[in-house]
Amino acid sequence: MKTLITACEFYEADWCGIILLDLDISVWRPYWWYDVKCGEMADTAFHEL
């Protein structure tokens, strides 16, 4: 998580995360994320399916 926070600070980003992909069935989902406004692993509005 510290790496995600550091990346957000360095790039002055609003959001940073790790996304898992399954290319065989074309599905993705967030694994870990950090949002500057909401904090670590905050609820999101991802609609990956």
All heavy atoms as atom14 arrays in JSON, in Angstrom:
{
  "sequence": "MKTLITACEFYEADWCGIILLDLDISVWRPYWWYDVKCGEMADTAFHEL",
  "atom14_mask": [
    [1, 1, 1, 1, 1, 1, 1, 1, 0, 0, 0, 0, 0, 0],
    [1, 1, 1, 1, 1, 1, 1, 1, 1, 0, 0, 0, 0, 0],
    [1, 1, 1, 1, 1, 1, 1, 0, 0, 0, 0, 0, 0, 0],
    [1, 1, 1, 1, 1, 1, 1, 1, 0, 0, 0, 0, 0, 0],
    [1, 1, 1, 1, 1, 1, 1, 1, 0, 0, 0, 0, 0, 0],
    [1, 1, 1, 1, 1, 1, 1, 0, 0, 0, 0, 0, 0, 0],
    [1, 1, 1, 1, 1, 0, 0, 0, 0, 0, 0, 0, 0, 0],
    [1, 1, 1, 1, 1, 1, 0, 0, 0, 0, 0, 0, 0, 0],
    [1, 1, 1, 1, 1, 1, 1, 1, 1, 0, 0, 0, 0, 0],
    [1, 1, 1, 1, 1, 1, 1, 1, 1, 1, 1, 0, 0, 0],
    [1, 1, 1, 1, 1, 1, 1, 1, 1, 1, 1, 1, 0, 0],
    [1, 1, 1, 1, 1, 1, 1, 1, 1, 0, 0, 0, 0, 0],
    [1, 1, 1, 1, 1, 0, 0, 0, 0, 0, 0, 0, 0, 0],
    [1, 1, 1, 1, 1, 1, 1, 1, 0, 0, 0, 0, 0, 0],
    [1, 1, 1, 1, 1, 1, 1, 1, 1, 1, 1, 1, 1, 1],
    [1, 1, 1, 1, 1, 1, 0, 0, 0, 0, 0, 0, 0, 0],
    [1, 1, 1, 1, 0, 0, 0, 0, 0, 0, 0, 0, 0, 0],
    [1, 1, 1, 1, 1, 1, 1, 1, 0, 0, 0, 0, 0, 0],
    [1, 1, 1, 1, 1, 1, 1, 1, 0, 0, 0, 0, 0, 0],
    [1, 1, 1, 1, 1, 1, 1, 1, 0, 0, 0, 0, 0, 0],
    [1, 1, 1, 1, 1, 1, 1, 1, 0, 0, 0, 0, 0, 0],
    [1, 1, 1, 1, 1, 1, 1, 1, 0, 0, 0, 0, 0, 0],
    [1, 1, 1, 1, 1, 1, 1, 1, 0, 0, 0, 0, 0, 0],
    [1, 1, 1, 1, 1, 1, 1, 1, 0, 0, 0, 0, 0, 0],
    [1, 1, 1, 1, 1, 1, 1, 1, 0, 0, 0, 0, 0, 0],
    [1, 1, 1, 1, 1, 1, 0, 0, 0, 0, 0, 0, 0, 0],
    [1, 1, 1, 1, 1, 1, 1, 0, 0, 0, 0, 0, 0, 0],
    [1, 1, 1, 1, 1, 1, 1, 1, 1, 1, 1, 1, 1, 1],
    [1, 1, 1, 1, 1, 1, 1, 1, 1, 1, 1, 0, 0, 0],
    [1, 1, 1, 1, 1, 1, 1, 0, 0, 0, 0, 0, 0, 0],
    [1, 1, 1, 1, 1, 1, 1, 1, 1, 1, 1, 1, 0, 0],
    [1, 1, 1, 1, 1, 1, 1, 1, 1, 1, 1, 1, 1, 1],
    [1, 1, 1, 1, 1, 1, 1, 1, 1, 1, 1, 1, 1, 1],
    [1, 1, 1, 1, 1, 1, 1, 1, 1, 1, 1, 1, 0, 0],
    [1, 1, 1, 1, 1, 1, 1, 1, 0, 0, 0, 0, 0, 0],
    [1, 1, 1, 1, 1, 1, 1, 0, 0, 0, 0, 0, 0, 0],
    [1, 1, 1, 1, 1, 1, 1, 1, 1, 0, 0, 0, 0, 0],
    [1, 1, 1, 1, 1, 1, 0, 0, 0, 0, 0, 0, 0, 0],
    [1, 1, 1, 1, 0, 0, 0, 0, 0, 0, 0, 0, 0, 0],
    [1, 1, 1, 1, 1, 1, 1, 1, 1, 0, 0, 0, 0, 0],
    [1, 1, 1, 1, 1, 1, 1, 1, 0, 0, 0, 0, 0, 0],
    [1, 1, 1, 1, 1, 0, 0, 0, 0, 0, 0, 0, 0, 0],
    [1, 1, 1, 1, 1, 1, 1, 1, 0, 0, 0, 0, 0, 0],
    [1, 1, 1, 1, 1, 1, 1, 0, 0, 0, 0, 0, 0, 0],
    [1, 1, 1, 1, 1, 0, 0, 0, 0, 0, 0, 0, 0, 0],
    [1, 1, 1, 1, 1, 1, 1, 1, 1, 1, 1, 0, 0, 0],
    [1, 1, 1, 1, 1, 1, 1, 1, 1, 1, 0, 0, 0, 0],
    [1, 1, 1, 1, 1, 1, 1, 1, 1, 0, 0, 0, 0, 0],
    [1, 1, 1, 1, 1, 1, 1, 1, 0, 0, 0, 0, 0, 0]
  ],
  "atom14_positions": [
    [[0.83, -1.18, 0.0], [0.0, 0.0, 0.0], [0.87, 1.25, 0.0], [0.53, 2.23, -0.64], [-0.93, -0.04, 1.2], [-1.97, 1.03, 1.17], [-3.06, 1.05, -0.28], [-3.9, -0.49, -0.17], [0.0, 0.0, 0.0], [0.0, 0.0, 0.0], [0.0, 0.0, 0.0], [0.0, 0.0, 0.0], [0.0, 0.0, 0.0], [0.0, 0.0, 0.0]],
    [[1.99, 1.19, 0.71], [2.89, 2.35, 0.75], [3.39, 2.7, -0.65], [3.53, 3.87, -0.99], [4.06, 2.05, 1.69], [5.0, 3.2, 1.86], [4.34, 4.39, 2.52], [5.35, 5.5, 2.7], [4.73, 6.77, 3.01], [0.0, 0.0, 0.0], [0.0, 0.0, 0.0], [0.0, 0.0, 0.0], [0.0, 0.0, 0.0], [0.0, 0.0, 0.0]],
    [[3.61, 1.69, -1.49], [4.04, 1.94, -2.86], [2.97, 2.66, -3.66], [3.26, 3.59, -4.43], [4.41, 0.62, -3.56], [5.42, -0.04, -2.79], [4.9, 0.85, -4.96], [0.0, 0.0, 0.0], [0.0, 0.0, 0.0], [0.0, 0.0, 0.0], [0.0, 0.0, 0.0], [0.0, 0.0, 0.0], [0.0, 0.0, 0.0], [0.0, 0.0, 0.0]],
    [[1.71, 2.28, -3.48], [0.61, 2.95, -4.18], [0.47, 4.4, -3.72], [0.26, 5.3, -4.53], [-0.7, 2.2, -3.95], [-0.76, 0.78, -4.5], [-2.1, 0.15, -4.13], [-0.55, 0.75, -5.99], [0.0, 0.0, 0.0], [0.0, 0.0, 0.0], [0.0, 0.0, 0.0], [0.0, 0.0, 0.0], [0.0, 0.0, 0.0], [0.0, 0.0, 0.0]],
    [[0.61, 4.63, -2.42], [0.53, 5.99, -1.88], [1.68, 6.83, -2.42], [1.48, 7.98, -2.85], [0.53, 5.95, -0.34], [-0.74, 5.29, 0.16], [0.67, 7.35, 0.24], [-0.73, 4.96, 1.65], [0.0, 0.0, 0.0], [0.0, 0.0, 0.0], [0.0, 0.0, 0.0], [0.0, 0.0, 0.0], [0.0, 0.0, 0.0], [0.0, 0.0, 0.0]],
    [[2.88, 6.27, -2.45], [4.04, 6.97, -2.97], [3.88, 7.3, -4.45], [4.22, 8.4, -4.89], [5.32, 6.14, -2.75], [5.44, 5.87, -1.34], [6.55, 6.85, -3.24], [0.0, 0.0, 0.0], [0.0, 0.0, 0.0], [0.0, 0.0, 0.0], [0.0, 0.0, 0.0], [0.0, 0.0, 0.0], [0.0, 0.0, 0.0], [0.0, 0.0, 0.0]],
    [[3.33, 6.36, -5.23], [3.11, 6.61, -6.66], [2.11, 7.75, -6.86], [2.31, 8.6, -7.73], [2.61, 5.35, -7.34], [0.0, 0.0, 0.0], [0.0, 0.0, 0.0], [0.0, 0.0, 0.0], [0.0, 0.0, 0.0], [0.0, 0.0, 0.0], [0.0, 0.0, 0.0], [0.0, 0.0, 0.0], [0.0, 0.0, 0.0], [0.0, 0.0, 0.0]],
    [[1.05, 7.79, -6.06], [0.07, 8.89, -6.16], [0.73, 10.22, -5.85], [0.48, 11.22, -6.53], [-1.1, 8.65, -5.2], [-2.37, 7.59, -5.87], [0.0, 0.0, 0.0], [0.0, 0.0, 0.0], [0.0, 0.0, 0.0], [0.0, 0.0, 0.0], [0.0, 0.0, 0.0], [0.0, 0.0, 0.0], [0.0, 0.0, 0.0], [0.0, 0.0, 0.0]],
    [[1.55, 10.25, -4.82], [2.23, 11.49, -4.46], [3.21, 11.92, -5.54], [3.26, 13.09, -5.91], [2.95, 11.31, -3.12], [2.01, 11.15, -1.95], [2.73, 10.77, -0.67], [3.97, 10.55, -0.69], [2.05, 10.68, 0.36], [0.0, 0.0, 0.0], [0.0, 0.0, 0.0], [0.0, 0.0, 0.0], [0.0, 0.0, 0.0], [0.0, 0.0, 0.0]],
    [[3.99, 10.99, -6.07], [5.0, 11.3, -7.06], [4.38, 11.84, -8.35], [4.84, 12.82, -8.92], [5.86, 10.06, -7.37], [6.94, 10.32, -8.37], [8.11, 10.96, -7.98], [6.8, 9.92, -9.69], [9.12, 11.2, -8.91], [7.8, 10.16, -10.62], [8.96, 10.8, -10.22], [0.0, 0.0, 0.0], [0.0, 0.0, 0.0], [0.0, 0.0, 0.0]],
    [[3.33, 11.16, -8.84], [2.7, 11.55, -10.09], [1.56, 12.54, -9.9], [0.91, 12.92, -10.88], [2.18, 10.32, -10.83], [3.28, 9.44, -11.36], [3.58, 8.21, -10.79], [4.05, 9.86, -12.44], [4.59, 7.41, -11.28], [5.06, 9.06, -12.95], [5.33, 7.85, -12.35], [6.34, 7.06, -12.85], [0.0, 0.0, 0.0], [0.0, 0.0, 0.0]],
    [[1.31, 12.94, -8.67], [0.2, 13.84, -8.33], [-1.11, 13.29, -8.9], [-1.92, 14.01, -9.48], [0.47, 15.25, -8.84], [1.7, 15.87, -8.2], [2.01, 17.25, -8.74], [1.26, 17.77, -9.6], [3.02, 17.83, -8.29], [0.0, 0.0, 0.0], [0.0, 0.0, 0.0], [0.0, 0.0, 0.0], [0.0, 0.0, 0.0], [0.0, 0.0, 0.0]],
    [[-1.32, 12.0, -8.7], [-2.5, 11.3, -9.22], [-3.63, 11.32, -8.21], [-3.43, 11.52, -7.02], [-2.13, 9.86, -9.56], [0.0, 0.0, 0.0], [0.0, 0.0, 0.0], [0.0, 0.0, 0.0], [0.0, 0.0, 0.0], [0.0, 0.0, 0.0], [0.0, 0.0, 0.0], [0.0, 0.0, 0.0], [0.0, 0.0, 0.0], [0.0, 0.0, 0.0]],
    [[-4.83, 11.1, -8.71], [-6.0, 11.0, -7.85], [-6.23, 9.58, -7.36], [-6.83, 9.34, -6.33], [-7.26, 11.45, -8.59], [-7.21, 12.92, -8.96], [-6.62, 13.69, -8.19], [-7.76, 13.28, -10.01], [0.0, 0.0, 0.0], [0.0, 0.0, 0.0], [0.0, 0.0, 0.0], [0.0, 0.0, 0.0], [0.0, 0.0, 0.0], [0.0, 0.0, 0.0]],
    [[-5.73, 8.6, -8.14], [-6.0, 7.2, -7.87], [-4.84, 6.37, -8.37], [-4.23, 6.67, -9.39], [-7.27, 6.8, -8.61], [-7.73, 5.41, -8.38], [-8.61, 5.0, -7.43], [-7.35, 4.24, -9.11], [-8.81, 3.65, -7.53], [-8.05, 3.16, -8.56], [-6.5, 4.0, -10.17], [-7.92, 1.85, -9.03], [-6.35, 2.7, -10.64], [-7.07, 1.65, -10.07]],
    [[-4.53, 5.3, -7.66], [-3.5, 4.37, -8.09], [-3.93, 2.98, -7.64], [-4.51, 2.83, -6.56], [-2.16, 4.74, -7.46], [-0.79, 3.72, -8.04], [0.0, 0.0, 0.0], [0.0, 0.0, 0.0], [0.0, 0.0, 0.0], [0.0, 0.0, 0.0], [0.0, 0.0, 0.0], [0.0, 0.0, 0.0], [0.0, 0.0, 0.0], [0.0, 0.0, 0.0]],
    [[-3.67, 1.97, -8.46], [-4.09, 0.64, -8.06], [-3.45, -0.45, -8.87], [-2.75, -0.21, -9.86], [0.0, 0.0, 0.0], [0.0, 0.0, 0.0], [0.0, 0.0, 0.0], [0.0, 0.0, 0.0], [0.0, 0.0, 0.0], [0.0, 0.0, 0.0], [0.0, 0.0, 0.0], [0.0, 0.0, 0.0], [0.0, 0.0, 0.0], [0.0, 0.0, 0.0]],
    [[-3.71, -1.68, -8.44], [-3.27, -2.87, -9.14], [-4.52, -3.57, -9.64], [-5.46, -3.82, -8.88], [-2.49, -3.8, -8.19], [-1.23, -3.08, -7.7], [-2.16, -5.11, -8.88], [-0.48, -3.81, -6.62], [0.0, 0.0, 0.0], [0.0, 0.0, 0.0], [0.0, 0.0, 0.0], [0.0, 0.0, 0.0], [0.0, 0.0, 0.0], [0.0, 0.0, 0.0]],
    [[-4.55, -3.85, -10.93], [-5.71, -4.47, -11.55], [-5.32, -5.85, -12.05], [-4.29, -6.02, -12.71], [-6.22, -3.59, -12.72], [-6.68, -2.25, -12.18], [-7.33, -4.29, -13.47], [-7.09, -1.26, -13.24], [0.0, 0.0, 0.0], [0.0, 0.0, 0.0], [0.0, 0.0, 0.0], [0.0, 0.0, 0.0], [0.0, 0.0, 0.0], [0.0, 0.0, 0.0]],
    [[-6.14, -6.85, -11.73], [-5.92, -8.21, -12.21], [-6.73, -8.43, -13.48], [-7.9, -8.07, -13.55], [-6.36, -9.22, -11.15], [-5.61, -9.16, -9.82], [-6.19, -10.2, -8.87], [-4.14, -9.4, -10.01], [0.0, 0.0, 0.0], [0.0, 0.0, 0.0], [0.0, 0.0, 0.0], [0.0, 0.0, 0.0], [0.0, 0.0, 0.0], [0.0, 0.0, 0.0]],
    [[-6.08, -9.03, -14.47], [-6.72, -9.29, -15.77], [-6.75, -10.78, -16.06], [-5.79, -11.49, -15.78], [-5.94, -8.62, -16.89], [-5.79, -7.12, -16.83], [-4.76, -6.68, -17.84], [-7.1, -6.45, -17.09], [0.0, 0.0, 0.0], [0.0, 0.0, 0.0], [0.0, 0.0, 0.0], [0.0, 0.0, 0.0], [0.0, 0.0, 0.0], [0.0, 0.0, 0.0]],
    [[-7.85, -11.23, -16.61], [-7.93, -12.59, -17.14], [-8.28, -12.44, -18.62], [-9.43, -12.2, -18.98], [-8.98, -13.4, -16.41], [-8.96, -14.86, -16.83], [-8.51, -15.15, -17.97], [-9.39, -15.72, -16.04], [0.0, 0.0, 0.0], [0.0, 0.0, 0.0], [0.0, 0.0, 0.0], [0.0, 0.0, 0.0], [0.0, 0.0, 0.0], [0.0, 0.0, 0.0]],
    [[-7.27, -12.53, -19.47], [-7.46, -12.3, -20.89], [-8.22, -13.44, -21.57], [-8.8, -13.24, -22.63], [-6.12, -12.07, -21.57], [-5.35, -10.84, -21.09], [-3.99, -10.76, -21.77], [-6.15, -9.58, -21.33], [0.0, 0.0, 0.0], [0.0, 0.0, 0.0], [0.0, 0.0, 0.0], [0.0, 0.0, 0.0], [0.0, 0.0, 0.0], [0.0, 0.0, 0.0]],
    [[-8.22, -14.62, -20.97], [-8.94, -15.75, -21.57], [-10.45, -15.5, -21.58], [-11.13, -15.86, -22.53], [-8.65, -17.04, -20.83], [-7.21, -17.49, -21.02], [-6.63, -17.18, -22.08], [-6.67, -18.14, -20.11], [0.0, 0.0, 0.0], [0.0, 0.0, 0.0], [0.0, 0.0, 0.0], [0.0, 0.0, 0.0], [0.0, 0.0, 0.0], [0.0, 0.0, 0.0]],
    [[-10.96, -14.91, -20.51], [-12.41, -14.67, -20.44], [-12.75, -13.18, -20.44], [-13.89, -12.8, -20.23], [-13.04, -15.36, -19.21], [-12.4, -14.88, -17.91], [-12.93, -16.86, -19.33], [-13.08, -15.42, -16.65], [0.0, 0.0, 0.0], [0.0, 0.0, 0.0], [0.0, 0.0, 0.0], [0.0, 0.0, 0.0], [0.0, 0.0, 0.0], [0.0, 0.0, 0.0]],
    [[-11.75, -12.35, -20.69], [-11.92, -10.88, -20.82], [-12.58, -10.26, -19.59], [-13.56, -9.53, -19.7], [-12.72, -10.55, -22.07], [-12.07, -11.03, -23.21], [0.0, 0.0, 0.0], [0.0, 0.0, 0.0], [0.0, 0.0, 0.0], [0.0, 0.0, 0.0], [0.0, 0.0, 0.0], [0.0, 0.0, 0.0], [0.0, 0.0, 0.0], [0.0, 0.0, 0.0]],
    [[-12.03, -10.56, -18.42], [-12.54, -10.01, -17.17], [-11.39, -9.33, -16.44], [-10.27, -9.82, -16.45], [-13.14, -11.12, -16.28], [-13.53, -10.6, -14.93], [-14.33, -11.77, -16.95], [0.0, 0.0, 0.0], [0.0, 0.0, 0.0], [0.0, 0.0, 0.0], [0.0, 0.0, 0.0], [0.0, 0.0, 0.0], [0.0, 0.0, 0.0], [0.0, 0.0, 0.0]],
    [[-11.68, -8.21, -15.82], [-10.7, -7.52, -14.99], [-11.36, -7.12, -13.69], [-12.57, -7.0, -13.6], [-10.11, -6.32, -15.7], [-11.09, -5.22, -15.98], [-11.88, -5.1, -17.07], [-11.39, -4.12, -15.13], [-12.65, -3.98, -16.97], [-12.37, -3.36, -15.79], [-10.93, -3.68, -13.89], [-12.9, -2.2, -15.24], [-11.46, -2.53, -13.35], [-12.42, -1.79, -14.03]],
    [[-10.53, -6.95, -12.66], [-11.05, -6.47, -11.39], [-9.92, -5.78, -10.63], [-8.74, -6.15, -10.76], [-11.62, -7.59, -10.55], [-10.61, -8.58, -10.04], [-11.27, -9.67, -9.21], [-10.3, -10.61, -8.71], [-9.77, -10.55, -7.49], [-10.13, -9.63, -6.65], [-8.88, -11.43, -7.1], [0.0, 0.0, 0.0], [0.0, 0.0, 0.0], [0.0, 0.0, 0.0]],
    [[-10.26, -4.77, -9.86], [-9.24, -4.12, -9.04], [-8.83, -5.04, -7.89], [-9.66, -5.75, -7.33], [-9.95, -2.87, -8.51], [-11.39, -3.18, -8.6], [-11.57, -4.14, -9.73], [0.0, 0.0, 0.0], [0.0, 0.0, 0.0], [0.0, 0.0, 0.0], [0.0, 0.0, 0.0], [0.0, 0.0, 0.0], [0.0, 0.0, 0.0], [0.0, 0.0, 0.0]],
    [[-7.55, -5.07, -7.57], [-7.04, -5.93, -6.51], [-6.7, -5.09, -5.28], [-7.2, -5.36, -4.19], [-5.81, -6.69, -7.02], [-5.24, -7.66, -6.04], [-5.97, -8.77, -5.65], [-3.97, -7.47, -5.51], [-5.44, -9.67, -4.73], [-3.45, -8.37, -4.6], [-4.18, -9.46, -4.21], [-3.66, -10.36, -3.32], [0.0, 0.0, 0.0], [0.0, 0.0, 0.0]],
    [[-5.84, -4.11, -5.44], [-5.5, -3.14, -4.39], [-5.6, -1.77, -5.0], [-5.25, -1.58, -6.16], [-4.07, -3.32, -3.92], [-3.82, -4.39, -2.93], [-4.73, -5.19, -2.32], [-2.55, -4.78, -2.44], [-4.1, -6.06, -1.49], [-2.75, -5.83, -1.54], [-1.26, -4.35, -2.69], [-1.71, -6.44, -0.88], [-0.23, -4.96, -2.03], [-0.46, -5.99, -1.13]],
    [[-6.06, -0.78, -4.23], [-6.1, 0.58, -4.75], [-6.03, 1.59, -3.63], [-6.29, 1.29, -2.47], [-7.35, 0.81, -5.6], [-8.63, 0.63, -4.85], [-9.34, 1.59, -4.2], [-9.34, -0.57, -4.66], [-10.46, 1.06, -3.62], [-10.48, -0.29, -3.88], [-9.13, -1.89, -5.05], [-11.4, -1.25, -3.52], [-10.06, -2.84, -4.68], [-11.17, -2.51, -3.93]],
    [[-5.63, 2.77, -4.02], [-5.55, 3.89, -3.1], [-6.14, 5.1, -3.79], [-5.76, 5.43, -4.91], [-4.1, 4.17, -2.7], [-3.95, 5.43, -1.88], [-4.32, 5.45, -0.55], [-3.44, 6.58, -2.44], [-4.21, 6.61, 0.2], [-3.32, 7.75, -1.7], [-3.71, 7.75, -0.38], [-3.6, 8.9, 0.36], [0.0, 0.0, 0.0], [0.0, 0.0, 0.0]],
    [[-7.07, 5.76, -3.15], [-7.71, 6.97, -3.66], [-7.31, 8.1, -2.72], [-7.47, 7.99, -1.5], [-9.22, 6.79, -3.69], [-9.93, 7.94, -4.36], [-9.61, 9.11, -4.05], [-10.82, 7.68, -5.18], [0.0, 0.0, 0.0], [0.0, 0.0, 0.0], [0.0, 0.0, 0.0], [0.0, 0.0, 0.0], [0.0, 0.0, 0.0], [0.0, 0.0, 0.0]],
    [[-6.81, 9.19, -3.28], [-6.33, 10.31, -2.47], [-7.44, 10.87, -1.59], [-7.23, 11.17, -0.42], [-5.73, 11.41, -3.37], [-5.36, 12.64, -2.56], [-4.51, 10.88, -4.1], [0.0, 0.0, 0.0], [0.0, 0.0, 0.0], [0.0, 0.0, 0.0], [0.0, 0.0, 0.0], [0.0, 0.0, 0.0], [0.0, 0.0, 0.0], [0.0, 0.0, 0.0]],
    [[-8.64, 11.01, -2.13], [-9.75, 11.6, -1.37], [-10.37, 10.63, -0.38], [-10.77, 11.01, 0.71], [-10.83, 12.08, -2.33], [-10.4, 13.25, -3.18], [-11.51, 13.67, -4.11], [-11.03, 14.79, -5.01], [-12.03, 15.12, -6.03], [0.0, 0.0, 0.0], [0.0, 0.0, 0.0], [0.0, 0.0, 0.0], [0.0, 0.0, 0.0], [0.0, 0.0, 0.0]],
    [[-10.48, 9.34, -0.75], [-11.22, 8.37, 0.07], [-10.33, 7.46, 0.91], [-10.8, 6.84, 1.86], [-12.09, 7.51, -0.83], [-13.32, 8.45, -1.74], [0.0, 0.0, 0.0], [0.0, 0.0, 0.0], [0.0, 0.0, 0.0], [0.0, 0.0, 0.0], [0.0, 0.0, 0.0], [0.0, 0.0, 0.0], [0.0, 0.0, 0.0], [0.0, 0.0, 0.0]],
    [[-9.05, 7.33, 0.55], [-8.14, 6.5, 1.32], [-7.94, 5.11, 0.73], [-8.32, 4.83, -0.4], [0.0, 0.0, 0.0], [0.0, 0.0, 0.0], [0.0, 0.0, 0.0], [0.0, 0.0, 0.0], [0.0, 0.0, 0.0], [0.0, 0.0, 0.0], [0.0, 0.0, 0.0], [0.0, 0.0, 0.0], [0.0, 0.0, 0.0], [0.0, 0.0, 0.0]],
    [[-7.36, 4.24, 1.54], [-7.01, 2.9, 1.1], [-8.25, 2.03, 0.93], [-9.13, 2.01, 1.78], [-6.1, 2.23, 2.13], [-4.81, 2.96, 2.38], [-4.0, 2.33, 3.48], [-4.37, 1.26, 4.0], [-2.98, 2.93, 3.86], [0.0, 0.0, 0.0], [0.0, 0.0, 0.0], [0.0, 0.0, 0.0], [0.0, 0.0, 0.0], [0.0, 0.0, 0.0]],
    [[-8.3, 1.32, -0.18], [-9.33, 0.31, -0.45], [-10.75, 0.83, -0.21], [-11.62, 0.11, 0.26], [-9.08, -0.94, 0.39], [-7.69, -1.53, 0.25], [-7.36, -2.23, -1.36], [-8.3, -3.72, -1.24], [0.0, 0.0, 0.0], [0.0, 0.0, 0.0], [0.0, 0.0, 0.0], [0.0, 0.0, 0.0], [0.0, 0.0, 0.0], [0.0, 0.0, 0.0]],
    [[-11.0, 2.09, -0.53], [-12.33, 2.69, -0.36], [-13.31, 2.07, -1.35], [-12.92, 1.5, -2.36], [-12.25, 4.19, -0.58], [0.0, 0.0, 0.0], [0.0, 0.0, 0.0], [0.0, 0.0, 0.0], [0.0, 0.0, 0.0], [0.0, 0.0, 0.0], [0.0, 0.0, 0.0], [0.0, 0.0, 0.0], [0.0, 0.0, 0.0], [0.0, 0.0, 0.0]],
    [[-14.58, 2.17, -1.06], [-15.61, 1.69, -1.99], [-15.47, 2.41, -3.32], [-15.19, 3.61, -3.36], [-17.01, 1.94, -1.43], [-17.31, 1.06, -0.23], [-16.69, -0.01, -0.12], [-18.16, 1.45, 0.57], [0.0, 0.0, 0.0], [0.0, 0.0, 0.0], [0.0, 0.0, 0.0], [0.0, 0.0, 0.0], [0.0, 0.0, 0.0], [0.0, 0.0, 0.0]],
    [[-15.67, 1.67, -4.4], [-15.53, 2.25, -5.73], [-16.79, 1.97, -6.54], [-17.66, 1.23, -6.14], [-14.34, 1.62, -6.47], [-14.6, 0.24, -6.65], [-13.04, 1.81, -5.74], [0.0, 0.0, 0.0], [0.0, 0.0, 0.0], [0.0, 0.0, 0.0], [0.0, 0.0, 0.0], [0.0, 0.0, 0.0], [0.0, 0.0, 0.0], [0.0, 0.0, 0.0]],
    [[-16.82, 2.57, -7.7], [-17.93, 2.34, -8.63], [-17.44, 1.57, -9.85], [-17.86, 1.82, -10.96], [-18.52, 3.68, -9.05], [0.0, 0.0, 0.0], [0.0, 0.0, 0.0], [0.0, 0.0, 0.0], [0.0, 0.0, 0.0], [0.0, 0.0, 0.0], [0.0, 0.0, 0.0], [0.0, 0.0, 0.0], [0.0, 0.0, 0.0], [0.0, 0.0, 0.0]],
    [[-16.51, 0.62, -9.63], [-16.02, -0.19, -10.74], [-17.13, -1.1, -11.23], [-17.84, -1.72, -10.45], [-14.84, -1.08, -10.3], [-13.56, -0.33, -10.11], [-12.97, -0.28, -8.89], [-12.96, 0.28, -11.18], [-11.78, 0.4, -8.71], [-11.77, 0.96, -11.02], [-11.18, 1.02, -9.77], [0.0, 0.0, 0.0], [0.0, 0.0, 0.0], [0.0, 0.0, 0.0]],
    [[-17.26, -1.19, -12.53], [-18.21, -2.11, -13.15], [-17.43, -2.92, -14.18], [-17.52, -2.68, -15.38], [-19.36, -1.33, -13.8], [-20.12, -0.49, -12.82], [-20.92, -1.01, -11.84], [-20.16, 0.85, -12.68], [-21.44, -0.04, -11.13], [-21.0, 1.1, -11.61], [0.0, 0.0, 0.0], [0.0, 0.0, 0.0], [0.0, 0.0, 0.0], [0.0, 0.0, 0.0]],
    [[-16.63, -3.86, -13.68], [-15.7, -4.55, -14.55], [-16.34, -5.63, -15.4], [-15.77, -6.09, -16.35], [-14.55, -5.15, -13.73], [-14.96, -6.29, -12.82], [-15.43, -5.84, -11.46], [-15.65, -4.65, -11.25], [-15.58, -6.69, -10.59], [0.0, 0.0, 0.0], [0.0, 0.0, 0.0], [0.0, 0.0, 0.0], [0.0, 0.0, 0.0], [0.0, 0.0, 0.0]],
    [[-17.55, -6.05, -15.09], [-18.18, -7.14, -15.87], [-19.19, -6.59, -16.84], [-19.87, -5.66, -16.59], [-18.86, -8.13, -14.93], [-17.93, -8.81, -13.92], [-18.73, -9.7, -13.0], [-16.84, -9.59, -14.61], [0.0, 0.0, 0.0], [0.0, 0.0, 0.0], [0.0, 0.0, 0.0], [0.0, 0.0, 0.0], [0.0, 0.0, 0.0], [0.0, 0.0, 0.0]]
  ]
}
